Each structure stands twice: as structure tokens, then as C-alpha cells.
Amino acid sequence: MQLHAKVIDPVKHRTDCLLVGCYQDGTLLQDADTVDRAGDGKVRALIKREKFQGKAGQTLLIHDPAGLKAERLLLVGLGKPESDGQVGPDNYRTALTKALAQLGSSACRDVTVAMSEIAVNGRDIEWCARQAAELLGAQLYCYSHTKSQKPETHFTPKSLTFTCLDKRQCASAQRGLEVGSAIAEGQNYARELGNLPGNICTPTYLANEAKRLARNQPKLSVKVLDEKQMKELGMGALLSVSAGSEQPAKLIVMEYKGAAKSQAPIALIGKGITFDTGGISLKPGAGMDEMKFDMCGAASVLGTAKTLLALQPALNVVMVVAASENMPNGRATKPGDVVTSMSGQTIEVLNTDAEGRLVLCDAITYTQQFKPKAMVDIATLTGACVIALGNHATGLYSNRQELADTLLKAGIDANDKAWQMPLWDEYQKQLDSNFADMANIGGREAGSVTAACFLSRYAKDTPWAHLDVAGTAWKSGGAKGATGRPVPLLVQYLLSQS
């Protein structure tokens, strides 16, 4: 999609749809007021007739607006301005989300967002433009991979124009458009991988996708370890999960090299359980189909890699995906079995449905060889996190407060929020075992916390954070599907380090 940041005359500008704003008190933004005067007050007349209130996200679509070159005029409510006259970031995003959704059934080929004089509290023009591109890109995603009849979609815009007050703003706005579009591309890619069924999206499929991403990309290299190589490295924890599956496990290692070799990389580590039955500790049948989403941590890592390739930031990133199925058969790991991780620590597997931490602990140990300045693992790890935080915030644990604060800020800036949870030593004793160095579960109480405590034993002294995305990586019910989170958070974090 073509992206343009420019100064325009809203009256003479040719576009399929011109989007202008209105506050809840009825005040039109500058461009909205200009087009109203060009049409002899017809916009205000329609506002009065249709009882348009200007609430955040309320829309009014006008076809063939009088006095304009635009084919459509879309008026969008911004809600009540704050005490200083600025718009809150949430209201701004709500307005854009609802406005772009309004165009979902239209035949628009290009969209112009003309709200250049709007002041969003604590945000600059780059952020505003980024939201427009990111939210428009999200509207373009539609799953069709396994449907014989492809869904009909009329909304396939080819260009987005974001207006600026003057030429000095254009460079920043253009950067925002490019970042937002790249994030949407990576997030949609993560959504697609998450939505694919487990009989297609296997560990081998994920490995092939990583190789495909690296094709003709000199800054990205990929290495895939098979089960024989993992066994030689002593990855007994990871291999204990794949023991009951016909699908071989894969450890996918991607290295993005955008800076000097002397610069220590940041590491992202994704849980890639492409289907989770629970193993011998079998899950209930109802809703088990959603366990294809248990690889959404891995999907977010691959989606972030796609965005990195589009933006080419100056930093080094190591991305490791631990991919496996968790299935029950005669070779499957049993409750009570003891396995030895790559670190040499032994684990009593009390519940085979607590498998994500088993693949991640070996992946974390493996990643230490790159001497990263920080490690972030992303996993749909615990149902307990869903109970604690619902589907709004990702659970965040870290052994370094500075890293936690940076990730929390990235989540706020990217509107992909996380909430910090405790990682106190008091919880560690719940993992005590009579037969191994530790158990893989710590009981019902604080299940998300003890899972993070388990992983912290493998991070050791490396700055490390754990993102539990069990509540945010996908939606259930009528809107069932992967969300692509936390790609925006991860990209924002990486860009803040470049």
C-alpha cells in the first residue's frame, strides 16, 4: 500500500474518502470546518439532522459531498477534549478504528485522514500517523487459507494519505506511516500463523516459514536444529514434550544483524506448541480446538522478524522458536517422569500440560550462548494469567526492573499493554520436588507466577523478561482468532533500543 504524508487542500483533494473529525461538543476540526463552508453548511446541517453527537468512534458517512473533489466524506467523533483541549490517545485510536471499520464494506481504493491539527495528549505527529497506518493495515486482514470459497471483500485500499499542517511535519508523519504499516504487516502475519490449523502449521511448517522470511534477506540468517541435534545438546526438557508426537520438534534460530558485531543482541524467545492436547494430562475436549493457538508466542516472534525486515533498524536481534506438538501416545512423557534440561537441572514432570515451560527452559539456556544484553520470552503459558488479567493486558515478569519498565512503556506507547506481576523468592519454594531439582508446576495458587519462577531459574544473571500472552494472543467466541499480540509491543521495544 502506498503511504503519503502531505499538506493538502481538503476541498480540492481527490480521494475516495476524506476522513475529518469532530469533538463531542460539536466543534469541527479545521479541515472539517473548511469542507463544511465549501458545501454551504451542509455538513453541519447533516450533523443536526442525524443527531450526530461526536462521541469517540461515532461516524457519519456522506456520499458525493457538496463542494468537494472527494467522493465520500467520513465525519468521525473524537469524544470530549481533555481539560487542555487535547484528545486522549484512547479516544484517538477508537475514532480511527471505528472510522476505518465503517469503510469495510466500501469500494474505497484510497483513504485520506485529514485531522492534521489534532493534538493528542502526550503523542506527536509521528505517533498519530503510525496509528492510522497500523489500524488500516489491521482492517485488511481476512483469514481464507482453508476456505474453498474465499470471503468477498470490497475494502482493498491501495493508498493512505495522512495530512500535515506544514511541510516540516511531513518527514515525521511519513516515518510514522511506514512504522505503522510494517507493524500491521507483522501482526497480520502472526495472526495468519496463529489461525492456521495444527495439521498445517506444524513445527516443520514454522521452520520453513522462518527460512522463507530469510530468503533474499542478507541481514537475516536462519538455522534449524532437529531432534538429533537437540539430543546431542542435552535438551531433555524440550524433547520430553515432543516424545508423544509423530511431528518432530524444531528449534528455529533466526539472527537479524542490523548493527556492528560488537553490539550485543537482544533475544526474543517464542513458545511454539503447534497443538497442545495436554499430553498424558489430557485437556477436556470442549474448546481443545483453540489449542492450535498455543504457538502464538512463536508467531509473534516471526511477525516481529517480518517487521524488522521491513524497517531495517540498526540493532542485532536473536530470535529463537521452540516448536513442538504435545500429544499422548505410548512414548509420551508421563506424570512423575524426571527429565534433564540442557542446563543440567532435573525436572519432575508432575503435569504434562505444563509443557510450555519445558520447551522454553531449554530454549533460554541455548540462547545464552549469544550473550544477549536482554532476553524476552513470549508464551501462551498459563490459564492462571487469563484469570488474573483477562484479555486486556499481557502478564509481565522480569528479573530486572529497568527491563520491565522499558517493556511496560513500550506496551503503553504501542497500545499493546502489559501489567507487571510479582517474581518474588517466596513463590520459588512451591516448585520444590522430592525427586528432582524442581517440579514443573507449583500447585493451583499463583500458577502464572510459579511458571515464571520456573523460567527464571534458567535465565540466571541475564536480564530477562517473560510475557504471558495466554489472555491476549487470541479471542474466543464469535470473534475467534489470533490477535497478533504482542507484535506491536515487541517492535516498539526493539525500536526504542535501536
Backbone torsions as a table, in degrees:
resi	resn	phi	psi	omega
1	MET	NA	135.4	178.9
2	GLN	-77.2	139.3	-177.1
3	LEU	-124.2	129.4	-176.8
4	HIS	-134.0	131.9	169.9
5	ALA	-113.9	118.4	-174.9
6	LYS	-154.7	163.6	173.0
7	VAL	-90.1	129.6	-177.2
8	ILE	-130.1	164.0	165.7
9	ASP	-99.7	109.7	-174.2
10	PRO	-61.5	-20.6	179.6
11	VAL	-78.3	-40.4	-175.6
12	LYS	-95.0	-8.4	-175.6
13	HIS	-72.2	125.2	178.2
14	ARG	-88.4	125.1	179.3
15	THR	-161.0	157.1	176.5
16	ASP	-71.7	-31.5	178.4
17	CYS	-150.2	126.5	176.5
18	LEU	-105.8	119.7	-177.4
19	LEU	-101.4	121.4	179.4
20	VAL	-127.8	163.0	-171.3
21	GLY	-117.1	160.3	-179.6
22	CYS	-146.7	135.1	176.7
23	TYR	-80.7	165.3	-176.6
24	GLN	-67.6	-22.1	177.8
25	ASP	-82.3	4.5	178.1
26	GLY	93.8	-3.9	179.8
27	THR	-72.6	125.8	177.3
28	LEU	-85.4	141.3	171.4
29	LEU	-66.4	166.8	-172.7
30	GLN	-54.3	-48.7	-178.6
31	ASP	-68.1	-35.2	176.9
32	ALA	-65.0	-40.0	178.0
33	ASP	-66.3	-37.8	179.7
34	THR	-63.0	-45.1	-178.6
35	VAL	-71.6	-28.3	175.9
36	ASP	-65.1	-45.6	179.5
37	ARG	-65.8	-34.8	178.1
38	ALA	-66.2	-26.4	179.5
39	GLY	-101.9	22.2	177.7
40	ASP	56.7	40.7	173.4
41	GLY	79.5	13.5	-176.3
42	LYS	-71.4	-27.2	177.6
43	VAL	-65.7	-47.9	178.8
44	ARG	-64.0	-35.1	178.3
45	ALA	-63.9	-41.6	178.3
46	LEU	-67.1	-38.5	177.6
47	ILE	-57.9	-44.4	180.0
48	LYS	-68.1	-43.5	-176.7
49	ARG	-66.9	-41.1	-176.9
50	GLU	-88.1	2.7	-179.3
51	LYS	54.1	42.1	178.1
52	PHE	-72.0	123.1	-172.3
53	GLN	-100.9	-13.2	178.6
54	GLY	77.6	18.7	176.0
55	LYS	-65.4	153.4	-176.4
56	ALA	-57.2	118.4	178.7
57	GLY	94.1	-9.9	176.8
58	GLN	-70.0	138.7	-176.1
59	THR	-128.8	154.9	175.3
60	LEU	-141.4	112.3	-176.9
61	LEU	-98.1	127.3	-178.4
62	ILE	-119.3	120.3	177.5
63	HIS	-87.4	144.7	179.3
64	ASP	46.4	58.5	-177.4
65	PRO	-62.8	137.3	-176.3
66	ALA	-64.0	133.7	173.5
67	GLY	82.6	2.1	-176.4
68	LEU	-116.3	155.8	172.0
69	LYS	-82.3	-20.1	179.1
70	ALA	-67.6	143.1	179.5
71	GLU	-78.1	-27.3	178.2
72	ARG	-138.3	150.0	173.2
73	LEU	-123.4	124.7	179.8
74	LEU	-114.8	110.9	177.9
75	LEU	-91.1	129.9	-177.7
76	VAL	-126.0	135.5	179.0
77	GLY	-78.3	140.6	-179.2
78	LEU	-109.2	0.8	-178.9
79	GLY	78.3	-168.2	-179.2
80	LYS	-78.5	132.5	174.7
81	PRO	-67.9	151.7	178.5
82	GLU	-74.2	178.2	-173.4
83	SER	-57.3	-30.7	-179.9
84	ASP	-92.9	9.9	178.4
85	GLY	85.9	0.6	-179.1
86	GLN	-90.8	162.4	177.3
87	VAL	-97.3	139.4	177.2
88	GLY	-71.0	147.2	179.5
89	PRO	-56.1	-39.3	-179.6
90	ASP	-65.1	-41.6	177.9
91	ASN	-64.4	-38.2	179.2
92	TYR	-63.1	-46.9	179.7
93	ARG	-66.8	-38.8	177.6
94	THR	-61.0	-43.7	179.8
95	ALA	-60.6	-47.8	-179.9
96	LEU	-66.1	-40.7	-179.7
97	THR	-60.0	-49.4	-178.6
98	LYS	-67.3	-38.1	-179.5
99	ALA	-65.0	-45.4	-179.1
100	LEU	-69.9	-32.8	175.4
101	ALA	-65.6	-33.5	178.4
102	GLN	-59.8	-29.4	-178.8
103	LEU	-86.9	1.5	-173.7
104	GLY	-59.5	-29.4	-180.0
105	SER	-103.7	12.4	-178.4
106	SER	-93.8	171.1	178.8
107	ALA	-103.3	25.2	-178.1
108	CYS	-62.0	134.4	175.5
109	ARG	-104.1	-22.0	174.8
110	ASP	-143.2	147.9	-176.6
111	VAL	-128.6	137.3	177.2
112	THR	-121.2	122.3	177.3
113	VAL	-97.8	108.5	-174.8
114	ALA	-111.5	74.7	176.9
115	MET	-134.4	45.4	-169.4
116	SER	-65.4	-29.1	-176.3
117	GLU	-88.9	0.6	-179.5
118	ILE	-66.0	139.5	177.3
119	ALA	-111.9	112.2	179.3
120	VAL	-96.6	127.3	-173.7
121	ASN	-56.4	119.3	175.8
122	GLY	75.7	9.7	-177.1
123	ARG	-128.1	152.1	-179.6
124	ASP	-106.6	-176.9	-176.4
125	ILE	-65.0	-32.0	178.7
126	GLU	-63.8	-44.2	178.7
127	TRP	-62.8	-43.2	-178.9
128	CYS	-61.4	-45.0	179.6
129	ALA	-66.7	-38.3	179.8
130	ARG	-59.8	-41.5	179.5
131	GLN	-62.8	-39.7	-180.0
132	ALA	-61.1	-46.4	-179.0
133	ALA	-69.5	-40.2	-177.9
134	GLU	-66.3	-44.8	-177.8
135	LEU	-71.6	-35.3	175.8
136	LEU	-66.6	-42.6	178.5
137	GLY	-60.3	-38.4	179.2
138	ALA	-64.5	-33.0	179.7
139	GLN	-66.7	-21.7	-174.8
140	LEU	-81.9	-12.9	-177.1
141	TYR	-76.9	134.3	176.4
142	CYS	-150.6	120.0	-178.0
143	TYR	-73.0	132.4	178.9
144	SER	-147.2	1.4	-168.9
145	HIS	-54.7	-41.1	-175.3
146	THR	-109.9	21.9	178.1
147	LYS	-104.6	132.5	179.0
148	SER	-72.0	-33.8	175.8
149	GLN	-103.9	110.8	-178.3
150	LYS	-68.6	135.1	-179.6
151	PRO	-59.1	137.4	176.7
152	GLU	-77.3	130.9	176.4
153	THR	-137.0	129.3	-179.5
154	HIS	-96.0	-19.8	-174.1
155	PHE	-89.3	90.5	179.4
156	THR	-130.4	66.2	-177.1
157	PRO	-63.8	144.9	-179.8
158	LYS	-103.3	-14.5	-179.5
159	SER	-149.6	151.2	175.4
160	LEU	-130.4	127.0	176.4
161	THR	-113.7	129.0	177.1
162	PHE	-114.3	122.2	-173.1
163	THR	-83.9	151.3	179.6
164	CYS	-125.2	155.0	178.8
165	LEU	-70.4	-37.8	-180.0
166	ASP	-150.9	170.2	-175.5
167	LYS	-65.4	-22.6	179.9
168	ARG	-64.7	-27.3	-179.8
169	GLN	-81.7	-17.8	-168.7
170	CYS	-62.8	-40.4	-178.1
171	ALA	-63.0	-44.2	179.7
172	SER	-66.0	-42.5	-179.8
173	ALA	-65.5	-38.6	179.1
174	GLN	-63.9	-40.2	176.5
175	ARG	-61.9	-42.5	178.4
176	GLY	-61.6	-41.2	178.3
177	LEU	-61.9	-42.6	-177.8
178	GLU	-67.6	-41.1	178.5
179	VAL	-66.0	-45.8	-179.3
180	GLY	-61.8	-41.3	179.0
181	SER	-65.7	-40.1	179.8
182	ALA	-67.6	-37.9	177.1
183	ILE	-64.9	-44.2	178.9
184	ALA	-60.8	-39.4	178.8
185	GLU	-63.3	-44.7	178.6
186	GLY	-67.8	-39.6	179.8
187	GLN	-67.1	-41.2	178.1
188	ASN	-65.8	-34.8	176.3
189	TYR	-64.6	-42.8	176.8
190	ALA	-63.7	-38.6	177.6
191	ARG	-62.7	-43.1	-178.8
192	GLU	-63.6	-45.3	178.6
193	LEU	-61.9	-41.4	180.0
194	GLY	-66.2	-35.1	-176.6
195	ASN	-78.7	-20.7	-179.8
196	LEU	-63.4	141.7	179.5
197	PRO	-69.7	159.5	-176.3
198	GLY	-65.7	-22.3	178.1
199	ASN	-78.1	-10.8	174.4
200	ILE	-104.8	-53.6	-176.9
201	CYS	-85.5	82.6	178.4
202	THR	-97.1	173.4	174.3
203	PRO	-55.8	-38.7	178.5
204	THR	-66.1	-38.1	177.9
205	TYR	-61.2	-45.4	179.0
206	LEU	-61.7	-39.5	178.3
207	ALA	-62.7	-41.9	179.0
208	ASN	-67.3	-34.5	177.1
209	GLU	-64.8	-40.3	177.6
210	ALA	-61.9	-42.2	178.1
211	LYS	-63.9	-37.9	179.5
212	ARG	-65.6	-39.3	177.5
213	LEU	-60.3	-36.1	-175.3
214	ALA	-80.9	-10.3	-177.1
215	ARG	-61.8	127.3	179.5
216	ASN	60.8	26.3	178.4
217	GLN	-120.7	94.8	-175.0
218	PRO	-62.3	-21.9	-178.7
219	LYS	-86.8	-7.2	-177.7
220	LEU	-121.0	124.2	175.4
221	SER	-118.1	151.1	-176.6
222	VAL	-132.5	135.3	172.5
223	LYS	-130.4	134.7	-179.6
224	VAL	-119.3	121.6	177.8
225	LEU	-92.4	133.4	176.7
226	ASP	-92.5	-179.8	-175.0
227	GLU	-65.4	-33.7	177.9
228	LYS	-62.9	-44.9	179.6
229	GLN	-66.4	-37.9	178.6
230	MET	-66.9	-37.0	177.8
231	LYS	-64.1	-40.9	178.4
232	GLU	-63.0	-30.3	178.7
233	LEU	-83.5	-7.3	178.3
234	GLY	83.3	27.9	-178.8
235	MET	-82.7	64.0	-176.9
236	GLY	-69.4	-27.1	179.3
237	ALA	-70.3	-49.8	179.6
238	LEU	-61.8	-45.9	-176.7
239	LEU	-69.7	-21.1	176.8
240	SER	-68.0	-24.1	179.3
241	VAL	-78.3	-40.0	-177.6
242	SER	-83.4	-3.3	-173.9
243	ALA	-58.8	-31.3	-177.9
244	GLY	-95.2	8.5	-176.2
245	SER	-111.2	147.8	172.8
246	GLU	-77.2	-17.3	179.4
247	GLN	-87.6	122.3	-179.9
248	PRO	-69.6	143.0	176.3
249	ALA	-71.0	155.9	177.0
250	LYS	-136.7	138.9	168.8
251	LEU	-108.5	111.7	-174.0
252	ILE	-100.2	123.5	-176.6
253	VAL	-120.3	114.9	179.2
254	MET	-114.3	132.6	177.7
255	GLU	-120.0	115.4	173.7
256	TYR	-96.8	119.8	-176.1
257	LYS	-114.9	94.2	-178.9
258	GLY	-111.9	0.5	-178.7
259	ALA	-136.3	-178.9	-178.7
260	ALA	-63.2	150.5	-179.9
261	LYS	-59.3	-27.4	-178.3
262	SER	-71.2	-15.5	-178.8
263	GLN	-82.9	120.3	179.9
264	ALA	-63.0	140.1	-177.3
265	PRO	-81.0	162.3	165.4
266	ILE	-96.9	139.1	-177.3
267	ALA	-111.3	132.8	171.5
268	LEU	-114.2	132.4	-176.2
269	ILE	-128.0	120.9	-173.9
270	GLY	-112.8	134.4	172.6
271	LYS	-76.5	123.7	-176.2
272	GLY	-123.0	57.7	175.8
273	ILE	-80.9	101.3	-171.0
274	THR	-71.9	-19.9	164.0
275	PHE	-158.0	136.5	-175.3
276	ASP	-123.4	102.6	174.5
277	THR	-81.9	-13.4	-170.5
278	GLY	96.2	-10.0	-177.7
279	GLY	70.1	-144.0	179.3
280	ILE	-62.3	-32.5	173.1
281	SER	-81.9	67.0	-167.4
282	LEU	-61.3	136.6	177.0
283	LYS	-72.9	159.0	170.4
284	PRO	-61.5	149.5	-176.7
285	GLY	-67.6	-36.0	-177.5
286	ALA	-63.3	124.5	178.1
287	GLY	79.3	3.2	-178.0
288	MET	-65.1	-22.9	178.8
289	ASP	-57.0	-28.8	-178.7
290	GLU	-71.6	-7.7	178.2
291	MET	-73.8	-1.7	167.6
292	LYS	-67.8	-20.4	179.3
293	PHE	-80.3	1.4	-176.6
294	ASP	-73.2	1.3	175.2
295	MET	-107.5	15.2	-176.3
296	CYS	-67.1	-24.5	172.6
297	GLY	-62.8	-45.0	176.2
298	ALA	-63.1	-41.4	180.0
299	ALA	-60.6	-38.2	-180.0
300	SER	-68.1	-32.0	176.6
301	VAL	-67.7	-44.6	177.8
302	LEU	-65.5	-39.0	177.2
303	GLY	-64.1	-39.2	176.8
304	THR	-64.8	-38.9	177.4
305	ALA	-60.5	-40.9	179.7
306	LYS	-63.0	-41.0	178.6
307	THR	-67.9	-39.7	177.2
308	LEU	-58.1	-41.3	-179.6
309	LEU	-65.4	-31.6	178.8
310	ALA	-74.7	-36.8	-174.6
311	LEU	-94.2	-24.6	178.0
312	GLN	53.3	52.4	178.9
313	PRO	-70.0	158.3	-178.1
314	ALA	-89.0	77.9	175.0
315	LEU	-159.4	165.8	177.8
316	ASN	-107.3	135.0	-178.2
317	VAL	-135.7	128.2	171.3
318	VAL	-102.6	127.7	-178.8
319	MET	-122.6	119.1	-176.1
320	VAL	-118.6	129.6	178.8
321	VAL	-118.8	122.7	175.3
322	ALA	-97.1	105.0	-171.4
323	ALA	-110.5	130.4	180.0
324	SER	-162.4	162.0	164.6
325	GLU	-99.8	156.9	174.2
326	ASN	-120.8	99.6	-172.6
327	MET	-128.0	154.9	176.9
328	PRO	-99.2	125.9	167.7
329	ASN	-153.5	-169.7	-175.6
330	GLY	-65.5	-19.1	179.8
331	ARG	-98.5	-3.0	-173.4
332	ALA	-66.4	149.8	174.3
333	THR	-62.7	140.2	-176.4
334	LYS	-109.3	151.0	172.2
335	PRO	-57.4	131.7	-176.5
336	GLY	100.2	-15.9	176.2
337	ASP	-65.6	150.9	176.3
338	VAL	-115.9	128.1	-179.7
339	VAL	-121.4	157.5	-179.9
340	THR	-111.3	123.9	-179.5
341	SER	-79.2	169.4	179.5
342	MET	-60.4	-28.1	-179.5
343	SER	-75.2	-9.7	-176.5
344	GLY	94.3	-11.4	178.1
345	GLN	-75.9	141.4	-179.1
346	THR	-98.5	148.9	-173.6
347	ILE	-131.6	126.1	171.3
348	GLU	-87.5	118.3	-177.4
349	VAL	-86.5	95.2	-179.6
350	LEU	-82.0	-24.0	179.7
351	ASN	-144.3	118.3	-178.2
352	THR	-74.8	-8.2	175.5
353	ASP	-84.6	-2.7	172.1
354	ALA	-99.7	58.1	-171.3
355	GLU	-91.8	-23.9	-176.5
356	GLY	-60.0	-41.2	179.6
357	ARG	-67.6	-24.1	178.9
358	LEU	-73.5	-38.5	177.2
359	VAL	-75.9	-34.7	-177.2
360	LEU	-71.1	-36.3	-176.4
361	CYS	-62.6	-39.8	177.2
362	ASP	-70.9	-35.6	177.7
363	ALA	-65.0	-38.5	178.3
364	ILE	-64.8	-45.1	178.6
365	THR	-61.4	-43.2	179.4
366	TYR	-60.9	-40.5	-175.6
367	THR	-68.0	-22.4	-179.4
368	GLN	-57.5	-27.2	-177.6
369	GLN	-63.4	-21.7	-179.6
370	PHE	-83.8	-3.2	180.0
371	LYS	50.0	54.4	-177.4
372	PRO	-69.4	150.9	176.4
373	LYS	-78.9	-16.9	174.2
374	ALA	-160.9	147.6	175.5
375	MET	-123.1	136.6	174.8
376	VAL	-128.5	119.4	174.3
377	ASP	-102.1	147.6	-175.5
378	ILE	-128.6	124.1	-172.7
379	ALA	-154.0	140.3	166.7
380	THR	-80.7	76.9	-162.5
381	LEU	-90.7	-44.2	-171.4
382	THR	-139.3	138.7	169.9
383	GLY	-64.8	-25.6	179.4
384	ALA	-61.7	-32.0	178.6
385	CYS	-68.7	-34.3	177.3
386	VAL	-64.6	-42.3	178.1
387	ILE	-62.9	-39.3	-177.2
388	ALA	-72.4	-44.4	-169.0
389	LEU	-120.2	-4.8	-177.4
390	GLY	66.1	-150.3	-177.0
391	ASN	-107.7	17.6	-177.6
392	HIS	-95.2	-41.5	-174.2
393	ALA	-123.5	142.0	172.6
394	THR	-79.5	139.2	175.9
395	GLY	-76.3	131.7	-177.0
396	LEU	-121.8	126.9	175.5
397	TYR	-126.0	146.4	178.4
398	SER	-158.0	150.4	174.2
399	ASN	-94.3	5.0	176.1
400	ARG	-136.8	120.8	-178.3
401	GLN	-65.4	-34.7	179.3
402	GLU	-61.6	-42.6	177.5
403	LEU	-65.6	-43.1	178.6
404	ALA	-59.8	-44.4	-179.2
405	ASP	-63.3	-39.5	179.3
406	THR	-64.6	-41.9	178.5
407	LEU	-68.7	-39.5	178.4
408	LEU	-62.2	-43.4	177.7
409	LYS	-64.5	-40.3	178.1
410	ALA	-60.6	-39.2	178.6
411	GLY	-64.1	-40.6	178.2
412	ILE	-67.2	-46.4	-179.1
413	ASP	-61.9	-34.8	-177.0
414	ALA	-92.9	0.9	-174.1
415	ASN	54.9	40.7	178.9
416	ASP	-135.0	71.7	-161.8
417	LYS	-74.3	147.7	173.1
418	ALA	-124.8	161.2	178.1
419	TRP	-133.2	129.6	-176.7
420	GLN	-76.1	134.0	178.4
421	MET	-112.3	160.1	-176.9
422	PRO	-73.6	148.0	175.2
423	LEU	-133.6	61.4	-173.4
424	TRP	-91.8	151.0	179.9
425	ASP	-61.1	-26.3	-179.2
426	GLU	-58.3	-28.2	-178.6
427	TYR	-80.0	-21.4	-173.3
428	GLN	-61.0	-33.9	-175.7
429	LYS	-65.0	-18.0	177.7
430	GLN	-66.7	-16.0	-179.4
431	LEU	-93.6	5.3	-179.9
432	ASP	-61.2	142.5	179.0
433	SER	-133.5	145.0	175.5
434	ASN	-78.3	-14.7	-169.3
435	PHE	-124.5	-1.6	179.9
436	ALA	-153.3	175.9	178.6
437	ASP	-63.1	-28.6	179.2
438	MET	-162.5	159.8	170.9
439	ALA	-95.7	160.7	-179.4
440	ASN	-89.7	-1.0	172.6
441	ILE	-137.4	159.2	-179.0
442	GLY	-122.1	21.0	-179.9
443	GLY	93.9	179.6	-175.2
444	ARG	-70.3	-35.2	-175.1
445	GLU	-70.8	132.2	174.9
446	ALA	53.8	46.4	-175.8
447	GLY	-60.8	-36.9	178.6
448	SER	-70.7	-35.2	-179.7
449	VAL	-67.7	-46.8	-177.6
450	THR	-68.4	-29.6	174.3
451	ALA	-63.0	-43.2	177.6
452	ALA	-66.5	-38.1	176.9
453	CYS	-60.1	-40.7	177.0
454	PHE	-57.4	-49.8	-178.0
455	LEU	-66.2	-33.1	-177.8
456	SER	-62.1	-25.3	-179.6
457	ARG	-68.8	-17.9	-179.4
458	TYR	-99.6	-25.2	176.9
459	ALA	-69.5	-32.1	178.3
460	LYS	56.9	-123.7	-173.9
461	ASP	-91.5	-4.0	179.2
462	THR	-73.1	133.5	173.7
463	PRO	-55.3	125.0	-170.2
464	TRP	-143.8	145.3	173.7
465	ALA	-137.3	148.0	179.1
466	HIS	-120.5	127.4	177.3
467	LEU	-109.7	112.0	176.5
468	ASP	-92.2	106.6	-174.1
469	VAL	-104.7	22.3	-177.5
470	ALA	-59.1	-30.6	-179.3
471	GLY	-92.8	-14.7	-172.7
472	THR	-114.1	-13.2	-172.7
473	ALA	-78.1	-21.8	176.9
474	TRP	-152.5	164.4	177.0
475	LYS	-113.7	151.0	176.6
476	SER	-107.5	-177.1	176.4
477	GLY	74.4	-150.3	-176.6
478	GLY	-64.1	-25.5	179.2
479	ALA	-98.7	24.6	-174.7
480	LYS	-53.0	132.1	178.2
481	GLY	158.6	160.1	178.9
482	ALA	-70.6	146.9	-179.4
483	THR	-96.9	-20.8	-174.9
484	GLY	82.4	-0.5	175.0
485	ARG	-75.8	146.6	6.9
486	PRO	-104.3	47.8	178.5
487	VAL	-55.5	-47.2	180.0
488	PRO	-59.0	-42.0	178.8
489	LEU	-62.0	-47.5	-177.5
490	LEU	-63.0	-42.8	-179.8
491	VAL	-65.2	-43.8	178.5
492	GLN	-59.8	-42.3	177.8
493	TYR	-60.9	-47.8	-178.8
494	LEU	-63.9	-42.0	179.6
495	LEU	-63.8	-32.8	178.5
496	SER	-69.0	-18.0	-179.0
497	GLN	-98.2	-7.5	-174.8
498	SER	-87.7	NA	NA
